[in-house]
């Protein structure tokens, strides 16, 4: 069996290292994963009014939503408003279709954000709204809002017995805007 000289071994090792270095230059290191950053994280409360009041008969109802984002861990406090018209009755309980909310920021910078909310997902008394900031402050951010509308559920039983629902209130468990 032939012996490999120390010089030949070093040259082979140097060639291998040089080849690996060339490959690394061409390929480069892996791109870092883009971590999302949080622009806003708030909680608060909401109130909804129904015009005309929701009854056992399905009818087109204008729902006016007023949101108070008053407990913020990240970002400024704010208020939000939205209006949507849809067919409702106390029998066909629904969280509603996609809609647009305008949020007015309460800090010195001020301004507004327009969020396009998609149709929500309902799990028990929790409603999850996915959306995107389409204009104004934080444009391009992903948005998620989670609400608990306990008063509406209690109102449904009374509505079925003949008391129309003219308004409800609940909690905004979370408003999250992320890049």
C-alpha positions, 0 to 999 in steps of 0.5 A: 500500500503506497504511503501518502506524504505529509505534503500531499495530505496537506495539499488535499486538505487545503484544496478541500477547505478552499472548495468548501469556502468557494461553495459557501461564498456562492451559496452564502449563509441561510437567510435569517427568519423574519420575526414578526414584530408587534406594533399594537397590543391592546384590550378593551370593550365594545358596544353594538347598537342595532337599528332596527332592533333585532327580533324573531323576524329576519330583517336588514339591520344596521349594526354600529360598533364602537370599540374602546382600546383602552388597556394597551401593553404596546402602542397607543390607546385608541377608539374604533368605529364600524357600521355594517348592514346585514340580515339578522334575527335572534334566531339566526345568531351570527357574528356578521360578515367582513367589514371595515373599522376605522381606528383613531389613535389617542397619542400625540402622533394621532392619525387613524388606521383602516382595518379590513376585517374578514368574516370572523370565526366563532368558538362558543362566546369568543369571536376571532376577527382576522384582518389587515391594516389597509390604510393609515398608520401601520398600513400593511400590518396583520390584524387580529381581534378577539372579543367576548360578547357575553351580553348578546348571548344573554339577550338572545333568550329574551329576544326569543321570548319577545324582547328585541335586542337593541344593543349589546356590550362585551370585552375586547380580549385582544387587538394585535397588529403585527408586521 
